[in-house]
Amino acid sequence: MVVSLAPRITAVAPSSTLAITAKAKALKAQGVDVVNLAGGEPDCDTPAHIKQAAIAAIQEGFTKYTPTAGIPDLRAAVAKTLTADLGVPYQASEVVVTNGAKQALYNALQVLCRPGDEVLIPSPYWVSYPEMVTLAGGTPVFVKTSQADRFRLTVESVERAVTAKTRLLLLNSPSNPTGSVLPKASLLPLADLVARRGLVVISDEIYDQLSYDEPHVSIAACHPALRAQTLIVNGVSKAFAMTGWRIGWAAGPQPLIDAMITLQDHATSNASSISQRAALAALTGDRSTITRMAEEFKHRRDLLVEALRTVPGLSCVPPQGAFYAFCDISASGLSSTVFAERLLTERHVAVIPGAGFGWDTHIRLSFCTSRAALEEGVRRLRAFLEAL
Ligand SMILES: Cc1ncc(COP(=O)(O)O)c(C=O)c1O
């Protein structure tokens, strides 16, 4: 018998970023010297004092269920961090701790989307956004940005996309996959529009600590009405090199947070008790590791941008944040999927095809890998393009 699946899952595509990473890992396991520019996580280890907090939690027997919304100390620490970092006041009760930022986004869309609600998603977008919207019964509506505008969302393009059915705007600054950062001057008119049209913003700020050229600004801080209309999503994954620990959070209006907690009660309950203690140590302990990591990524960004300038047939906007560069490969005449597959097979360089981010003319290169790997990756990329 063939098990038949629910339409809600058959309508959804598997994650393209995870697929190419798996292929690269398989090649590496066979002994092939793969340069991995496909990754989506810092290459450094979780800082020692954070690991120690987790070890202490295990040794103390802090290994039972916690409240679904998270341990009170961690919710308070998140509220304090957001208040300090964004300049917008949050209470501990307005925070829910989730299994990674991904679950915060997923749960938010599940409790917000009504059938037919339109969700504006700036394009290029992180692969999971449209699928999460579809899974929640909403309709993704893409708002295209342009390479000429450095992939920055403009208020005019959002205004054009808004209809009577528009309910939500998803923002991601710094962005995956473009590394684009929305400065205050771009956020202010967007905030006015959101306030005027009564939209809800989900602001995915998971890369907030990795903004290289100007300080990160949250849309929640850009209009007095927006605190009540914005859900901030963040977590420890990228800033503290803690992708495997699975701790994220959302902060926002109380009724929305309460609904997300109810959903989580019936879905996964609390995030790991041990990881919550580790995240608490991350937020309350020494933050110099974040600064050092961000400085290193900035150097790598500069190195990659300089190296890519010398590659004919590739055009790339210097990313201002996160750890990705989104490069135009249309001069090659290949689709992004064929380009990425051939680059991996022929030159052993893993990159992510832009198709999964809605742009088949581009590829995404990660610079969360060593400087030597970046140099070698670009050398092989140049050789690949020259041989086409
Ligand atoms: C834009 C964006 N949002 C959210 C996430 C998910 O973060 P987490 O690992 O905390 O679930 C990622 C991870 O790659 C991301 O790139």
The ligand as an SDF file (V2000), in Angstrom:
LIG
                    3D

 16 16  0  0  0  0  0  0  0  0999 V2000
   16.8810   34.1730    7.5290 C   0  0  0  0  0  0  0  0  0  0  0  0
   16.8650   33.0310    8.4810 C   0  0  0  0  0  0  0  0  0  0  0  0
   15.9000   32.9700    9.4000 N   0  0  0  0  0  0  0  0  0  0  0  0
   15.8350   31.9620   10.2860 C   0  0  0  0  0  0  0  0  0  0  0  0
   16.7660   30.9410   10.2770 C   0  0  0  0  0  0  0  0  0  0  0  0
   16.6240   29.8120   11.2490 C   0  0  0  0  0  0  0  0  0  0  0  0
   17.3900   29.9570   12.3910 O   0  0  0  0  0  0  0  0  0  0  0  0
   17.4630   28.8090   13.4840 P   0  0  0  0  0  0  0  0  0  0  0  0
   18.6050   27.9300   13.1420 O   0  0  0  0  0  0  0  0  0  0  0  0
   17.6370   29.5250   14.7880 O   0  0  0  0  0  0  0  0  0  0  0  0
   16.1650   28.0670   13.4510 O   0  0  0  0  0  0  0  0  0  0  0  0
   17.7970   30.9570    9.3340 C   0  0  0  0  0  0  0  0  0  0  0  0
   18.7760   29.8650    9.2660 C   0  0  0  0  0  0  0  0  0  0  0  0
   19.4800   29.6630    8.3200 O   0  0  0  0  0  0  0  0  0  0  0  0
   17.8550   32.0490    8.4240 C   0  0  0  0  0  0  0  0  0  0  0  0
   18.8300   32.1220    7.5040 O   0  0  0  0  0  0  0  0  0  0  0  0
  1  2  1  0
  2  3  1  0
  2 15  2  0
  3  4  2  0
  4  5  1  0
  5  6  1  0
  5 12  2  0
  6  7  1  0
  7  8  1  0
  8  9  2  0
  8 10  1  0
  8 11  1  0
 12 13  1  0
 12 15  1  0
 13 14  2  0
 15 16  1  0
M  END
$$$$
